[in-house]
Amino acid sequence: MRMRALDQLEAMKGQFGSAAGARTAALLEKLGRAKFRDPAQLIRLHEVVLFLRAYPQSPSVKRLADQILFSFARRLPRNHDPFADPDISGIAGTIISTNFSYEFARSLLTRHPRSIAIDWENFEHRERVTPALKRLIPESRDDWAVEAYPDWRAWFEKGRGSLEWLLDHLTPEIYDLMEIPIRWEPGTASRSHLRLTRCQIFYHDGPFIKREPNLIAKMLAEPPISRGVLGAASACEVAGLIVDASAARYRELYGFLHPNLSGIESAYLGRGINVFLFAPALKHQLPVRDYLCGMFFKNGVPIGYIECLIRDTNMEVGFNLYYTFRDGETAWLYAMLLKLCKEITGVASFSVDPYQIGHDNEEAIASGAFWFYRKLGFAPESKGLCPLLSREERKIEAQNGYRTPPATLRKLASGRLVYRTEP
Protein backbone atom coordinates (compact mmCIF):
# COMPACT_ATOMS: atom_id res chain seq x y z
CA MET A 1 0.00 0.00 0.00
CA ARG A 2 2.82 2.42 0.87
CA MET A 3 4.57 1.81 -2.44
CA ARG A 4 1.35 2.24 -4.37
CA ALA A 5 0.69 5.58 -2.64
CA LEU A 6 4.26 6.66 -3.36
CA ASP A 7 3.83 5.72 -7.04
CA GLN A 8 0.62 7.73 -7.14
CA LEU A 9 2.29 10.74 -5.49
CA GLU A 10 5.14 10.69 -7.99
CA ALA A 11 2.59 10.59 -10.81
CA MET A 12 1.13 13.87 -9.48
CA LYS A 13 4.25 15.78 -10.50
CA GLY A 14 3.11 17.89 -13.43
CA GLN A 15 -0.63 17.36 -12.73
CA PHE A 16 -2.65 20.54 -12.34
CA GLY A 17 -6.02 21.94 -11.35
CA SER A 18 -7.97 21.91 -8.11
CA ALA A 19 -8.66 18.18 -8.32
CA ALA A 20 -4.95 17.42 -8.79
CA GLY A 21 -4.07 19.65 -5.85
CA ALA A 22 -6.62 17.92 -3.62
CA ARG A 23 -5.38 14.49 -4.72
CA THR A 24 -1.76 15.43 -4.07
CA ALA A 25 -2.63 16.80 -0.63
CA ALA A 26 -4.52 13.62 0.28
CA LEU A 27 -1.56 11.47 -0.74
CA LEU A 28 0.83 13.64 1.26
CA GLU A 29 -1.36 13.27 4.33
CA LYS A 30 -1.41 9.49 3.85
CA LEU A 31 2.33 9.19 3.32
CA GLY A 32 2.99 11.57 6.19
CA ARG A 33 1.62 8.86 8.49
CA ALA A 34 3.28 5.93 6.68
CA LYS A 35 6.47 4.25 7.86
CA PHE A 36 9.21 3.21 5.44
CA ARG A 37 12.08 0.92 6.38
CA ASP A 38 13.81 0.57 3.02
CA PRO A 39 16.36 3.41 2.52
CA ALA A 40 15.65 3.49 -1.22
CA GLN A 41 11.96 4.10 -0.55
CA LEU A 42 12.79 6.80 2.01
CA ILE A 43 15.06 8.55 -0.48
CA ARG A 44 12.39 8.37 -3.17
CA LEU A 45 9.77 9.76 -0.77
CA HIS A 46 12.06 12.63 0.19
CA GLU A 47 12.85 13.60 -3.39
CA VAL A 48 9.24 13.46 -4.59
CA VAL A 49 8.05 15.55 -1.65
CA LEU A 50 10.89 18.05 -2.09
CA PHE A 51 9.94 18.44 -5.76
CA LEU A 52 6.31 19.09 -4.79
CA ARG A 53 7.46 21.63 -2.20
CA ALA A 54 9.26 23.50 -4.98
CA TYR A 55 6.40 23.03 -7.48
CA PRO A 56 3.23 22.97 -5.33
CA GLN A 57 -0.23 23.00 -6.84
CA SER A 58 -1.78 24.66 -3.78
CA PRO A 59 -1.03 26.09 -0.31
CA SER A 60 -2.12 22.77 1.22
CA VAL A 61 0.43 20.85 -0.85
CA LYS A 62 3.17 23.29 0.21
CA ARG A 63 2.20 23.02 3.89
CA LEU A 64 1.96 19.21 3.92
CA ALA A 65 5.22 18.83 1.99
CA ASP A 66 6.99 20.97 4.58
CA GLN A 67 5.47 18.92 7.40
CA ILE A 68 6.98 15.73 5.96
CA LEU A 69 10.34 17.33 5.17
CA PHE A 70 10.78 19.08 8.49
CA SER A 71 10.14 15.83 10.39
CA PHE A 72 12.12 13.62 8.03
CA ALA A 73 15.02 13.01 10.40
CA ARG A 74 12.73 10.90 12.60
CA ARG A 75 12.16 8.48 9.71
CA LEU A 76 15.80 7.57 9.12
CA PRO A 77 17.42 4.26 10.12
CA ARG A 78 20.60 4.21 12.17
CA ASN A 79 22.76 3.38 9.15
CA HIS A 80 23.11 6.55 7.08
CA ASP A 81 25.47 5.10 4.45
CA PRO A 82 22.74 4.79 1.74
CA PHE A 83 22.12 8.54 2.05
CA ALA A 84 25.71 9.67 1.28
CA ASP A 85 25.56 9.85 -2.53
CA PRO A 86 26.07 13.48 -3.69
CA ASP A 87 22.84 13.34 -5.75
CA ILE A 88 20.77 12.83 -2.59
CA SER A 89 23.10 13.84 0.26
CA GLY A 90 22.05 16.47 2.77
CA ILE A 91 18.76 14.91 3.90
CA ALA A 92 17.76 16.02 7.40
CA GLY A 93 19.26 13.79 10.08
CA THR A 94 22.25 12.67 8.00
CA ILE A 95 25.91 13.67 8.20
CA ILE A 96 28.13 15.38 5.66
CA SER A 97 31.80 14.35 5.86
CA THR A 98 34.42 15.68 3.45
CA ASN A 99 37.46 17.92 3.25
CA PHE A 100 35.96 21.29 2.40
CA SER A 101 38.26 24.11 1.40
CA TYR A 102 39.41 26.67 3.95
CA GLU A 103 36.83 29.23 2.82
CA PHE A 104 33.91 26.79 2.89
CA ALA A 105 34.98 25.35 6.25
CA ARG A 106 35.31 28.85 7.71
CA SER A 107 31.94 29.89 6.31
CA LEU A 108 30.18 26.79 7.67
CA LEU A 109 31.82 27.11 11.07
CA THR A 110 30.77 30.74 11.36
CA ARG A 111 27.09 29.84 10.96
CA HIS A 112 27.04 26.33 12.46
CA PRO A 113 29.69 26.27 15.21
CA ARG A 114 27.97 23.56 17.26
CA SER A 115 27.44 21.08 14.45
CA ILE A 116 30.91 20.97 12.87
CA ALA A 117 34.05 19.14 13.99
CA ILE A 118 37.06 17.36 12.56
CA ASP A 119 36.10 13.88 11.37
CA TRP A 120 39.05 11.93 12.74
CA GLU A 121 37.55 8.57 11.75
CA ASN A 122 37.76 9.50 8.07
CA PHE A 123 41.08 11.37 8.19
CA GLU A 124 43.20 9.59 5.56
CA HIS A 125 46.22 11.91 5.76
CA ARG A 126 46.93 12.39 9.45
CA GLU A 127 50.65 12.61 8.71
CA ARG A 128 49.96 15.97 7.08
CA VAL A 129 49.14 17.37 10.51
CA THR A 130 52.82 17.01 11.42
CA PRO A 131 54.12 20.36 10.09
CA ALA A 132 51.29 22.29 11.71
CA LEU A 133 51.55 20.58 15.12
CA LYS A 134 55.33 20.88 15.22
CA ARG A 135 54.93 24.61 14.92
CA LEU A 136 51.78 25.12 16.95
CA ILE A 137 52.55 22.62 19.76
CA PRO A 138 56.35 22.54 20.22
CA GLU A 139 56.11 19.68 22.76
CA SER A 140 54.90 17.36 20.00
CA ARG A 141 58.32 17.44 18.30
CA ASP A 142 59.62 14.69 20.62
CA ASP A 143 57.05 12.20 19.32
CA TRP A 144 57.64 13.26 15.74
CA ALA A 145 61.37 12.65 16.10
CA VAL A 146 61.33 9.21 17.76
CA GLU A 147 57.91 7.58 17.28
CA ALA A 148 57.03 5.62 14.15
CA TYR A 149 53.31 6.29 14.59
CA PRO A 150 52.81 9.38 16.75
CA ASP A 151 49.29 9.91 18.04
CA TRP A 152 48.63 13.26 16.44
CA ARG A 153 45.01 13.32 17.51
CA ALA A 154 46.02 13.01 21.16
CA TRP A 155 48.54 15.83 20.78
CA PHE A 156 46.00 17.89 18.93
CA GLU A 157 43.39 17.50 21.65
CA LYS A 158 45.96 17.91 24.43
CA GLY A 159 46.81 21.24 22.89
CA ARG A 160 43.10 22.12 23.05
CA GLY A 161 42.98 22.09 19.31
CA SER A 162 39.77 22.39 17.33
CA LEU A 163 38.70 23.09 13.80
CA GLU A 164 38.36 26.77 14.66
CA TRP A 165 41.85 26.74 16.19
CA LEU A 166 43.34 25.31 13.00
CA LEU A 167 41.50 27.79 10.79
CA ASP A 168 42.75 30.62 13.01
CA HIS A 169 46.38 29.48 12.96
CA LEU A 170 46.87 28.08 9.45
CA THR A 171 47.00 29.84 6.11
CA PRO A 172 44.33 28.74 3.60
CA GLU A 173 47.02 27.11 1.44
CA ILE A 174 48.40 24.93 4.26
CA TYR A 175 44.93 24.04 5.52
CA ASP A 176 43.81 22.90 2.06
CA LEU A 177 46.96 20.78 1.59
CA MET A 178 46.19 18.91 4.82
CA GLU A 179 42.81 17.73 3.41
CA ILE A 180 41.18 17.67 6.83
CA PRO A 181 37.72 16.04 6.69
CA ILE A 182 35.05 17.75 8.69
CA ARG A 183 31.86 16.22 10.03
CA TRP A 184 28.82 18.43 9.63
CA GLU A 185 25.28 17.83 10.80
CA PRO A 186 23.37 20.26 8.55
CA GLY A 187 20.20 20.46 10.66
CA THR A 188 18.25 23.50 9.46
CA ALA A 189 20.68 23.80 6.53
CA SER A 190 19.78 20.33 5.24
CA ARG A 191 18.14 19.94 1.84
CA SER A 192 14.96 19.04 3.69
CA HIS A 193 14.87 22.34 5.60
CA LEU A 194 16.86 25.03 3.80
CA ARG A 195 14.64 27.81 2.45
CA LEU A 196 15.09 31.30 1.11
CA THR A 197 13.05 33.56 3.37
CA ARG A 198 10.80 36.37 2.21
CA CYS A 199 10.13 34.94 -1.23
CA GLN A 200 7.03 35.04 -3.41
CA ILE A 201 5.27 31.66 -3.69
CA PHE A 202 3.97 30.55 -7.08
CA TYR A 203 1.36 27.80 -7.16
CA HIS A 204 1.18 25.69 -10.31
CA ASP A 205 -2.47 25.56 -11.33
CA GLY A 206 -1.70 25.09 -15.03
CA PRO A 207 0.70 23.17 -17.26
CA PHE A 208 4.46 23.57 -17.08
CA ILE A 209 6.05 25.71 -19.76
CA LYS A 210 7.43 23.27 -22.31
CA ARG A 211 10.55 23.49 -24.43
CA GLU A 212 10.10 24.96 -27.89
CA PRO A 213 12.66 25.64 -30.65
CA ASN A 214 12.63 29.44 -30.35
CA LEU A 215 12.21 29.68 -26.60
CA ILE A 216 15.51 31.50 -25.95
CA ALA A 217 14.87 34.04 -28.70
CA LYS A 218 11.35 34.55 -27.39
CA MET A 219 12.58 35.20 -23.85
CA LEU A 220 15.35 37.53 -25.06
CA ALA A 221 12.73 39.63 -26.82
CA GLU A 222 10.70 40.09 -23.64
CA PRO A 223 11.05 43.29 -21.54
CA PRO A 224 14.18 43.47 -19.34
CA ILE A 225 14.17 41.64 -16.03
CA SER A 226 14.11 43.92 -13.00
CA ARG A 227 17.09 43.43 -10.71
CA GLY A 228 18.85 45.12 -7.82
CA VAL A 229 21.92 44.84 -5.61
CA LEU A 230 21.43 43.36 -2.14
CA GLY A 231 22.24 45.32 0.97
CA ALA A 232 25.03 44.14 3.26
CA ALA A 233 22.88 42.11 5.68
CA SER A 234 20.89 40.39 2.92
CA ALA A 235 24.06 39.70 0.92
CA CYS A 236 25.69 37.91 3.88
CA GLU A 237 22.54 35.88 4.48
CA VAL A 238 22.20 34.82 0.84
CA ALA A 239 25.91 34.01 0.49
CA GLY A 240 25.62 31.79 3.57
CA LEU A 241 22.55 30.01 2.18
CA ILE A 242 24.40 29.37 -1.07
CA VAL A 243 27.40 27.85 0.72
CA ASP A 244 25.10 25.69 2.89
CA ALA A 245 23.11 24.46 -0.11
CA SER A 246 26.32 23.59 -1.96
CA ALA A 247 28.06 21.96 1.00
CA ALA A 248 25.04 19.71 1.63
CA ARG A 249 25.66 18.33 -1.88
CA TYR A 250 29.46 18.08 -1.52
CA ARG A 251 29.95 20.85 -4.07
CA GLU A 252 32.07 24.00 -4.16
CA LEU A 253 32.30 26.70 -6.81
CA TYR A 254 35.14 29.19 -7.17
CA GLY A 255 32.77 32.14 -6.95
CA PHE A 256 30.97 30.73 -3.92
CA LEU A 257 34.36 30.60 -2.14
CA HIS A 258 35.15 34.26 -2.84
CA PRO A 259 31.88 36.21 -3.26
CA ASN A 260 31.83 39.92 -3.87
CA LEU A 261 29.34 40.66 -1.11
CA SER A 262 28.86 44.25 -2.22
CA GLY A 263 27.78 43.18 -5.70
CA ILE A 264 25.25 40.34 -5.30
CA GLU A 265 22.44 41.03 -7.75
CA SER A 266 18.95 39.76 -7.07
CA ALA A 267 16.30 39.13 -9.72
CA TYR A 268 12.85 37.59 -9.74
CA LEU A 269 12.22 35.72 -12.99
CA GLY A 270 8.59 34.95 -12.29
CA ARG A 271 6.89 31.63 -11.50
CA GLY A 272 8.54 31.48 -8.07
CA ILE A 273 12.15 31.74 -9.31
CA ASN A 274 14.60 33.97 -7.40
CA VAL A 275 18.15 34.28 -8.75
CA PHE A 276 21.27 35.69 -7.11
CA LEU A 277 24.28 36.40 -9.37
CA PHE A 278 27.70 37.78 -8.45
CA ALA A 279 31.35 37.97 -9.43
CA PRO A 280 34.27 37.08 -7.15
CA ALA A 281 35.71 39.72 -4.84
CA LEU A 282 38.22 41.99 -6.58
CA LYS A 283 41.38 40.23 -5.39
CA HIS A 284 40.00 36.86 -6.56
CA GLN A 285 38.95 37.87 -10.06
CA LEU A 286 40.42 35.85 -12.92
CA PRO A 287 43.30 37.34 -14.95
CA VAL A 288 41.99 36.67 -18.49
CA ARG A 289 38.26 35.92 -18.28
CA ASP A 290 35.43 37.51 -16.34
CA TYR A 291 33.55 35.19 -14.01
CA LEU A 292 29.94 35.19 -12.90
CA CYS A 293 28.10 32.66 -10.77
CA GLY A 294 24.93 32.29 -8.80
CA MET A 295 22.17 30.12 -7.43
CA PHE A 296 18.48 29.96 -8.23
CA PHE A 297 15.63 29.14 -5.86
CA LYS A 298 12.15 27.86 -6.69
CA ASN A 299 9.56 28.96 -4.14
CA GLY A 300 12.40 29.31 -1.64
CA VAL A 301 13.99 25.91 -2.37
CA PRO A 302 17.51 25.92 -3.89
CA ILE A 303 17.22 23.96 -7.14
CA GLY A 304 20.49 24.63 -8.96
CA TYR A 305 23.36 26.95 -9.79
CA ILE A 306 25.03 28.61 -12.74
CA GLU A 307 28.70 29.33 -13.47
CA CYS A 308 29.77 31.58 -16.35
CA LEU A 309 33.12 32.41 -17.95
CA ILE A 310 33.18 35.48 -20.17
CA ARG A 311 35.79 36.29 -22.79
CA ASP A 312 35.35 38.97 -25.41
CA THR A 313 31.63 38.80 -26.26
CA ASN A 314 31.05 35.10 -25.51
CA MET A 315 29.80 33.58 -22.29
CA GLU A 316 30.48 29.91 -21.55
CA VAL A 317 27.58 28.80 -19.35
CA GLY A 318 27.62 25.92 -16.89
CA PHE A 319 24.00 25.19 -15.96
CA ASN A 320 23.43 22.72 -13.14
CA LEU A 321 19.90 21.80 -12.13
CA TYR A 322 19.84 19.48 -9.13
CA TYR A 323 18.70 15.97 -9.96
CA THR A 324 15.51 16.23 -7.87
CA PHE A 325 14.03 19.03 -9.97
CA ARG A 326 14.66 17.86 -13.55
CA ASP A 327 10.97 17.17 -14.19
CA GLY A 328 10.09 20.86 -13.88
CA GLU A 329 10.31 23.81 -16.26
CA THR A 330 13.96 23.29 -17.15
CA ALA A 331 14.02 24.81 -20.64
CA TRP A 332 12.12 27.96 -19.61
CA LEU A 333 14.35 28.41 -16.57
CA TYR A 334 17.49 28.05 -18.67
CA ALA A 335 16.23 30.53 -21.26
CA MET A 336 15.42 33.05 -18.55
CA LEU A 337 18.84 32.66 -16.95
CA LEU A 338 20.50 33.33 -20.31
CA LYS A 339 18.33 36.41 -20.71
CA LEU A 340 19.36 37.69 -17.29
CA CYS A 341 23.05 37.02 -17.97
CA LYS A 342 22.88 38.85 -21.30
CA GLU A 343 21.23 41.85 -19.69
CA ILE A 344 23.95 41.98 -17.01
CA THR A 345 26.96 41.46 -19.28
CA GLY A 346 25.88 42.37 -22.83
CA VAL A 347 27.42 39.25 -24.40
CA ALA A 348 26.60 38.38 -28.01
CA SER A 349 26.77 34.59 -27.75
CA PHE A 350 26.54 31.72 -25.29
CA SER A 351 28.52 28.49 -25.43
CA VAL A 352 28.35 25.11 -23.71
CA ASP A 353 31.50 23.25 -22.74
CA PRO A 354 31.78 19.71 -24.20
CA TYR A 355 31.66 18.19 -20.72
CA GLN A 356 28.13 19.54 -20.23
CA ILE A 357 26.91 17.62 -23.28
CA GLY A 358 28.77 14.37 -22.73
CA HIS A 359 32.53 14.60 -23.25
CA ASP A 360 33.94 12.40 -20.44
CA ASN A 361 30.50 12.68 -18.82
CA GLU A 362 28.40 9.54 -19.10
CA GLU A 363 25.54 11.04 -17.11
CA ALA A 364 25.12 13.67 -19.84
CA ILE A 365 25.27 10.96 -22.51
CA ALA A 366 22.59 8.91 -20.73
CA SER A 367 20.30 11.94 -20.38
CA GLY A 368 20.77 13.08 -23.98
CA ALA A 369 21.99 16.50 -22.81
CA PHE A 370 23.18 17.38 -26.32
CA TRP A 371 19.61 17.43 -27.61
CA PHE A 372 18.41 19.64 -24.74
CA TYR A 373 20.69 22.41 -26.00
CA ARG A 374 20.28 21.63 -29.68
CA LYS A 375 16.49 21.88 -29.50
CA LEU A 376 16.88 25.31 -27.89
CA GLY A 377 18.86 26.56 -30.88
CA PHE A 378 22.49 25.78 -30.01
CA ALA A 379 24.71 24.60 -32.87
CA PRO A 380 28.16 22.97 -33.00
CA GLU A 381 31.01 25.44 -33.13
CA SER A 382 32.98 22.94 -35.22
CA LYS A 383 31.78 22.82 -38.82
CA GLY A 384 33.15 19.28 -39.00
CA LEU A 385 30.30 18.05 -36.77
CA CYS A 386 27.55 19.53 -38.94
CA PRO A 387 27.23 16.58 -41.40
CA LEU A 388 26.88 14.11 -38.52
CA LEU A 389 24.31 16.35 -36.84
CA SER A 390 22.31 16.68 -40.08
CA ARG A 391 22.20 12.91 -40.51
CA GLU A 392 20.97 12.44 -36.94
CA GLU A 393 18.28 15.07 -37.28
CA ARG A 394 17.03 13.43 -40.47
CA LYS A 395 16.83 10.08 -38.67
CA ILE A 396 14.89 11.64 -35.79
CA GLU A 397 12.43 13.22 -38.21
CA ALA A 398 12.00 10.04 -40.26
CA GLN A 399 11.90 7.38 -37.54
CA ASN A 400 9.32 7.64 -34.79
CA GLY A 401 10.92 6.88 -31.42
CA TYR A 402 14.48 6.97 -32.76
CA ARG A 403 17.16 7.65 -30.12
CA THR A 404 20.69 8.72 -30.97
CA PRO A 405 23.16 5.95 -30.00
CA PRO A 406 25.60 6.77 -27.17
CA ALA A 407 28.58 6.42 -29.52
CA THR A 408 27.12 9.10 -31.80
CA LEU A 409 26.34 11.37 -28.85
CA ARG A 410 29.97 11.10 -27.75
CA LYS A 411 31.09 12.26 -31.20
CA LEU A 412 28.63 15.17 -31.12
CA ALA A 413 29.92 16.08 -27.65
CA SER A 414 33.50 16.44 -28.85
CA GLY A 415 33.16 20.20 -29.41
CA ARG A 416 31.40 23.23 -27.98
CA LEU A 417 27.85 24.26 -28.75
CA VAL A 418 27.16 27.93 -29.44
CA TYR A 419 24.02 30.10 -29.42
CA ARG A 420 24.43 33.48 -31.09
CA THR A 421 22.12 36.23 -29.91
CA GLU A 422 23.36 38.65 -32.56
CA PRO A 423 24.31 38.18 -36.24
HUKA-V284752 format. One line per field, one symbol per residue. phi: phi as a letter, one per 30 degrees, with the letter a starting at -180 (. if undefined). psi: psi as a letter, one per 20 degrees, with the letter a starting at -180 (. if undefined). burial: # if it has 9 or more other ideal C-beta (glycine too) atoms within 8 Angstrom, else .. A space follows every 10 residues. Layout:
phi: ???
psi: ???
burial: ???
This chain:
phi: .dddddeddd dddicbjddd dddddddddd ddcdcccded ddddeedddd edddbddaed deddddeddd cdeddddddc edccdedbdi dejcccbacd dedddddddd cbdccbadcd dcddbdddde eddeddbedd dedddbcdbd dddddddddh daddddddcc deddedddhd dccbcdhdcd ddcdbddhcd cccdcbeddc dbecdddddd ddeeddbacd dedddddddd ddddddddch bbcedddbdd ddbdccbcdj hiccbbbacd eedcdddccd bbblbbbchj cdclbbbbcc bhcccdcccb ceeecdcccd dddddddded ddddcidcab bbdeedckdh bddddddiee dedddcjdbd dddddddddd ddddddddcd idbddedddd ddddbdcbbc dbe
psi: gghghgghgh iipjqrrhgh gggggghggg hhiqpphphh hggggghghh ghhhmqirhg ggghghgghi jhhiiqrhoj gijiphhjrj qpirqpornq rggggggghh hlhijprpnh hkoilhhihg hghhghnhhi hgghhiphmq nhgghghhjk qrgggghhiq qhggghhilo pqppohdijr hhhpqprlqp pppnjrqqpr qqhkgghghh irqqpprrpq rgghgggghg gggghghijk qqqghhhlqn hikoppqoir kjopqoqqrr qgijqqhgqq pprrqqpoki ppiarqpppp pdjqoppopo pqghjijbmg ggggghgggg hghghjqiqq qpqhhhjiok nhghghikhg hghgijjqqp hphhiggggg gghhgghhop jpppqhhhhh ghjirqqqop iq.
burial: .#..##.### .##.##...# #####.#### ##...#..#. ########## ########.# ##.####### .#..##...# .##....### ####.##..# #########. ##...#.##. ..#....### .###..#..# ..##.....# .#..##..#. #.#.###..# .#.###.### ####.##.## ####.#..#. #.###..... #...##.### ....#.#..# ...###.### #########. .######### #..######. .######### #...#....# ########## ########## ...######. ##.##..#.# ########## #####.#.## #########. #..##..### .###.##### .#..##.##. .#..##.... ...#...### #########. #..
